[in-house]
Amino acid sequence: MLKKTLKKEDKLKLKSEFENVRFLGEKVVSKGFLTVVAKSFDGLSNVRCGVICSRKYSLLAVRRNRARRLLFESFRLLKHEIQPCHIVLIPRKRMQDYKLADTMAELKDSLQKLKVLE
């Protein structure tokens, strides 16, 4: 059985990485969040993900952090099924009522539309 962990290397960190994905990537808008996927441009053959959650989503840090946790957890559980690429997830206000199952189903659907699931 695969060990499903999320390491530091699995997250996008630099502003330039986020900008490259948003500029070069394809996007899918769903009810709960926006998914932007770009082919891996750093030469590495791994899947990396980043979440952008600003105060426009919610003024309360508790809600923004919950959205980030849900998106990263969904990514962690699906990571082994995704082809090498960089993903940026941007939550929308409707996501405030989502549970983990809702987030996972919507992320899986978005990634299938972008044809990056194996």
GIPE-V204615 format. One record per helix or strand of 2 or more residues. SS is the DSSP state (helix for helix, strand for strand). FROM is the first residue (numbers start at 1). TO is the last residue. If there is no record, write none. Layout:
ss = (SS,SS)
from = (FROM,FROM)
to = (TO,TO)
This chain:
ss = (helix,helix,strand,strand,strand,helix,strand,helix,helix)
from = (8,15,26,33,48,61,85,93,100)
to = (10,24,29,39,52,81,91,97,113)
